[in-house]
Amino acid sequence: MYRFLLTPRWLGLHVLVLVLIPAFVFLGRWQYGRFEEKSAAGDLITANLNSAPVPLTTLDRVGGTVPNTVKYRSVTVGGQYDTAHELVVRRRTQNSVLGFYVITPLVTPQGTVLVNRGWVKAGATADAPPVVPPPPTGDVTVTGRLRPTETEDSSGIRNRPGLPPGQILLINTADIGKTLPHPLYGGFIELTGQQPQAATAPDPVPRPDVSEGGGLNLAYAVQWWLFIGVAVGGWALLMRREAHDLRTAEDDPAREDAPTP
């Protein structure tokens, strides 16, 4: 009765199913691996965000590198803002509005650290300088989230020359350091608080959202593994249906639509 399973048509179906099963297993495992990576990264970022502030010098140094393991750690540092070398970062969106980040160097006794003071709306044109509220003058104590230097690979932003003076695309400390008269720390700070406070200030950069934690990848992994059951179940269903039709044709050879065994 089941000799039809050895026909060319059915052999092709067997091969297809046997190829799909390991493919679905691999795709599910890959998506689950992405879920584990994102979940671990989200847990680390959450822990860093909730950590108590520490002095900047405990996590970064002049000419150093900020590893991703301390990304978003809360740090404090004191110094004076250098508005003469202030920069704005193009193409930064906040609340679905395109604008600029304001990067102001903070000169400390150990060196200079870049401070992202927040977001401002774009000017009348893409190349027009935005209106930037000034920072406090004199000594100031800054608290913020420590960030590694931005690169094209880490940010997905393509850098290009020829921008208007004072405008940049990436907060790349190595490139910016070449334009400053002071030695520069390896990372930069996203401002969350300062003393004394400014009368007016750019909009704060929002706290990063890590709520998803790779949940979409987990859903995709489960979906691929469910496809295994669908493939095997459909395979078995087709075999049973073919066998049933052949058995019916043998019992009733007068049927015009009966398949040939």
Secondary structure, DSSP 8 states (H G I E B T S, - for coil): -GGGGGSHHHHHHHHHHHHHHHHHHHHHHHHHHHHHHHHHHHHHHHHHHTS--EEGGGT--BT----GGGTT-EEEEEEEE-GGG-EEEEEEEETTEEEEEEEEEEE-SS-EEEEEEEEEE--SSTTS---------SEEEEEEEEE----HHHH-----S---TTEESS--HHHHHTT-SS-EEEEEEEEEEEES--SS--B--------STTHHHHHHHHHHHHHHHHHHHHHHHHHHHHHHHHHHHHH-TT-TT----
